[in-house]
């Protein structure tokens, strides 16, 4: 779906959208749900191998939830990209 300067992806509603913005665009935090903790680990490993900067290695973040397992990297533009799994173990 397209709406002005925005493009949305999803079947019945937007699940993910991209909006055109004028530079400088403020840094943002983008989180993706991972289906397992090993997937979070793999996200971090691959991102680091491709030159991302660590903004928090894989681990449990009890300040959010006892089962909140996430990793954070900064992309080349300084955006905080997160992979998170909210399942125990």
Buried (B, 14 or more C-beta within 10 A) or exposed (E): EEEEEEBBEEEEEEEEEEEEEEEEEEEEEEEEEBEEBEBBBBBBEEBBEEEBEEBBEBBBBEEEEEBBBBBBBBBEEEBBBBBBBEEEE
